[in-house]
C-alpha cells in the first residue's frame, strides 16, 4: 500500500521532516508513506485566497499520484484544500483532514473544539462545519495567533497557547475532545492530551490511518456524489496533468 501525504504549500523542510517523523511513529508494516509539497503555490495556507491559489496545483498532484500508483492521498491542510474537486478526478481515496477529524471526534464524545493558528481563519472552520453538517457538534473554534511559518521555532510557546485555548474550550464551551486545527501542529497531540485530559486529535495520524482503512477495505468516494467533470478543453498553464484532455474522464 502506498499513501501520499501532500502538503499543499511550497516545500518547507521543517514541516516535511516533522510529518515524516510522525508517519514513521505510526507506520504500518508494508505501507509506504511519501511526503510531497507543491512546486508552485502559497508558502502557507492562512486564508481562503491561499486555498484558491493552491487548489490547481493540488489537483495536478493528486492526478499525478494516481498515475504513479499511489493507493490514497491525504491533503495535509485543515482547510481540506481542493479535496472535493480532487475526488471528481481520481478513483483513489482523497482524505480531507478536517472532515475526517470531525467525523472521528463525533464518535468520541458529544462536542469537539478546534484550536487553530490564526484568528483570521476561524470563520473557515465554522463554514466548513456547517458544510459538513457537523456544526451542532462543534463546541467552538479558538486560535493561538501564531502563523504557520513560525510554528516550528516557537514550539514551547505554541504548546502553552494550545493548553490555554483548549482549556478554555473545555471549561467554557463544554468541549469533550480537541482537534488540532493545523497540520503544522503535527506531533503535539500526545503532550497536549496529557495536559488537558481529553482526547486530542492530530489530523496527520488520524487522516493517514483513515486512508489506510479505506484502501484496506477497498472503499473510495461515491461517483453518485463526486461525478467526473465533463470532457472539454481546459487551458491551464504549467499544469501538465490537468491541461487539455490529459484528464482521464472514464467512469
C-alpha distance (Angstrom), angle and dihedral (degrees) to the residues before:
residue distance angle dihedral
X1 . . .
X2 3.81 . .
X3 3.81 122.1 .
X4 3.81 123.8 -172.7
X5 3.81 118.6 -151.7
X6 3.79 101.3 -159.4
X7 3.80 115.4 -162.7
X8 3.83 103.9 -156.7
X9 3.80 93.3 -146.8
X10 3.78 138.9 74.0
X11 3.79 113.6 -73.1
X12 3.81 113.8 -70.8
X13 3.80 111.3 -176.3
X14 3.80 94.9 -158.4
X15 3.80 94.7 50.2
X16 3.79 92.8 44.1
X17 3.81 89.8 51.2
X18 3.82 93.0 48.8
X19 3.80 90.3 48.5
X20 3.80 92.4 50.1
X21 3.81 90.2 47.8
X22 3.80 91.5 53.4
X23 3.80 92.3 46.3
X24 3.80 89.9 51.0
X25 3.81 89.4 51.7
X26 3.81 93.6 54.2
X27 3.81 96.9 33.4
X28 3.79 119.4 149.8
X29 3.83 117.0 -148.7
X30 3.80 113.4 -100.7
X31 3.81 92.8 17.6
X32 3.80 117.2 116.1
X33 3.81 116.5 -153.4
X34 3.79 122.4 -160.6
X35 3.80 125.0 -172.3
X36 3.78 116.0 -155.5
X37 3.82 134.3 171.0
X38 3.80 131.7 -162.1
X39 3.78 124.3 -86.4
X40 3.81 90.0 -148.3
X41 3.79 131.9 21.9
X42 3.82 137.7 68.6
X43 3.81 125.4 -22.8
X44 3.81 88.3 -129.6
X45 3.80 138.4 -6.0
X46 3.78 113.7 -116.0
X47 3.81 102.3 138.0
X48 3.79 144.0 32.8
X49 3.81 86.6 -102.4
X50 3.82 91.5 58.1
X51 3.80 87.7 49.2
X52 3.81 91.7 55.1
X53 3.80 92.8 45.4
X54 3.81 90.6 53.3
X55 3.80 97.5 42.1
X56 3.84 102.1 83.3
X57 3.80 90.8 48.1
X58 3.81 91.4 47.8
X59 3.80 90.5 52.0
X60 3.79 90.6 48.9
X61 3.81 91.3 52.5
X62 3.81 94.2 46.1
X63 3.81 90.5 53.9
X64 3.80 88.8 47.3
X65 3.81 91.0 50.3
X66 3.79 93.0 55.1
X67 3.81 90.6 48.4
X68 3.80 90.3 50.6
X69 3.79 91.3 55.2
X70 3.80 102.7 -102.8
X71 3.80 113.0 155.8
X72 3.82 97.0 -147.9
X73 3.80 141.4 -0.6
X74 3.80 127.0 -139.7
X75 3.83 110.3 -161.2
X76 3.78 100.1 -146.5
X77 3.80 102.7 -142.7
X78 3.79 129.1 90.6
X79 3.79 89.5 -135.5
X80 3.83 86.2 73.1
X81 3.79 87.2 -130.5
X82 3.82 113.5 -147.0
X83 3.80 92.4 -26.9
X84 3.80 96.4 136.0
X85 3.81 91.7 48.0
X86 3.80 90.4 46.7
X87 3.79 90.6 54.1
X88 3.80 88.3 59.0
X89 3.80 90.9 57.0
X90 3.81 104.4 45.7
X91 3.79 141.0 39.6
X92 3.81 97.0 -141.9
X93 3.83 119.6 89.5
X94 3.80 115.7 -87.2
X95 3.80 109.2 -159.9
X96 3.81 120.4 -149.9
X97 3.82 108.5 -158.0
X98 3.81 100.4 -152.4
X99 3.79 92.3 47.0
X100 3.80 90.4 46.7
X101 3.81 95.5 46.5
X102 3.80 92.6 48.8
X103 3.80 91.0 51.2
X104 3.81 92.1 48.9
X105 3.82 93.5 44.1
X106 3.80 89.1 52.6
X107 3.82 88.3 63.6
X108 3.82 93.1 50.9
X109 3.79 99.5 56.1
X110 3.78 145.8 -30.2
X111 3.82 102.9 -83.1
X112 3.80 131.4 25.4
X113 3.78 128.1 -165.1
X114 3.79 127.7 -150.6
X115 3.79 124.1 -143.7
X116 3.78 111.4 -165.9
X117 3.78 136.5 172.1
X118 3.81 109.5 -106.3
X119 3.79 132.9 30.4
X120 3.81 88.6 -136.0
X121 3.81 92.8 69.1
X122 3.81 97.3 46.7
X123 3.85 89.9 96.3
X124 3.81 89.4 55.9
X125 3.80 90.7 59.6
X126 3.79 91.9 46.8
X127 3.81 92.3 50.1
X128 3.79 93.5 47.9
X129 3.80 91.9 48.8
X130 3.81 87.8 56.7
X131 3.81 90.9 45.5
X132 3.81 91.1 52.6
X133 3.81 92.7 45.8
X134 3.80 93.7 -118.0
X135 3.80 102.6 106.5
X136 3.82 91.2 111.8
X137 3.81 88.9 60.6
X138 3.80 92.9 49.9
X139 3.81 111.4 97.5
X140 3.79 92.5 -173.1
X141 3.79 147.3 -58.8
X142 3.79 122.9 -112.0
X143 3.80 133.5 177.2
X144 3.79 138.0 -145.9
X145 3.84 94.3 -152.9
X146 3.80 96.8 -130.3
X147 3.83 115.5 131.2
X148 3.79 118.5 -123.6
X149 3.79 93.5 -112.3
X150 3.82 91.4 56.4
X151 3.81 98.2 47.9
X152 3.78 97.5 91.5
X153 3.81 96.8 51.0
X154 3.82 93.5 44.8
X155 3.81 99.8 48.1
X156 3.83 95.9 136.7
X157 3.80 93.0 47.3
X158 3.80 90.3 44.7
X159 3.81 93.0 52.2
X160 3.80 92.7 51.7
X161 3.80 90.5 48.4
X162 3.81 90.1 49.8
X163 3.80 90.4 51.5
X164 3.81 91.0 49.6
X165 3.80 96.7 47.6
X166 3.81 94.2 40.6
X167 3.79 89.7 51.6
X168 3.79 90.5 51.5
X169 3.81 91.9 51.6
X170 3.81 90.6 48.2
X171 3.82 97.2 44.8
X172 3.80 101.4 35.6
X173 3.80 103.6 27.6
X174 3.83 100.5 31.0
X175 3.80 96.5 -120.8
X176 3.81 110.8 170.8
X177 3.81 95.4 -170.3
X178 3.80 134.9 26.4
X179 3.80 129.6 -139.2
X180 3.80 118.2 -156.8
X181 3.79 102.4 -127.1
X182 3.79 98.4 -149.7
X183 3.79 131.9 49.1
X184 3.81 86.6 -141.8
X185 3.82 86.0 75.3
X186 3.80 89.5 67.4
X187 3.79 114.7 149.7
X188 3.82 96.9 22.2
X189 3.80 100.6 92.6
X190 3.81 99.3 87.6
X191 3.80 94.8 53.5
X192 3.79 92.0 43.4
X193 3.80 91.3 49.4
X194 3.80 90.4 54.3
X195 3.80 90.3 50.6
X196 3.81 99.4 46.9
X197 3.80 101.9 32.9
X198 3.81 100.1 -133.0
X199 3.82 131.8 92.6
X200 3.82 112.4 -76.7
X201 3.79 118.6 -160.5
X202 3.79 119.2 -148.9
X203 3.82 105.4 -160.3
X204 3.80 94.8 -143.4
X205 3.84 100.4 62.1
X206 3.81 92.8 32.6
X207 3.81 92.4 52.7
X208 3.79 96.4 41.8
X209 3.80 92.4 50.0
X210 3.80 89.8 48.0
X211 3.80 88.7 51.9
X212 3.80 89.7 51.9
X213 3.81 90.5 49.6
X214 3.81 92.3 52.2
X215 3.79 92.7 48.9
X216 3.81 93.5 45.9
X217 3.81 91.1 48.3
X218 3.82 91.4 45.5
X219 3.80 91.9 -123.9
X220 3.79 127.6 140.2
X221 3.79 137.5 161.9
X222 3.79 119.2 -57.4
X223 3.78 121.0 -102.3
X224 3.81 86.5 -146.8
X225 3.81 87.6 67.5
X226 3.81 101.1 30.5
X227 3.79 109.5 40.0
X228 3.78 122.8 -170.0
X229 3.83 111.6 -99.3
X230 3.82 114.2 -108.2
X231 3.78 115.5 -94.5
X232 3.82 111.5 -102.9
X233 3.77 141.1 122.3
X234 3.80 114.5 -69.2
X235 3.78 115.1 -176.5
X236 3.80 107.6 -152.4
X237 3.79 115.7 160.8
X238 3.81 117.9 -136.0
X239 3.81 93.9 1.9
X240 3.81 101.6 106.5
X241 3.79 96.1 172.9
X242 3.82 92.5 56.0
X243 3.80 102.8 34.4
X244 3.78 125.1 110.7
X245 3.79 114.1 -31.9
X246 3.79 96.0 -22.6
X247 3.82 91.6 110.9
X248 3.79 111.0 92.4
X249 3.79 103.9 -129.5
X250 3.78 101.7 -177.6
X251 3.80 115.8 126.5
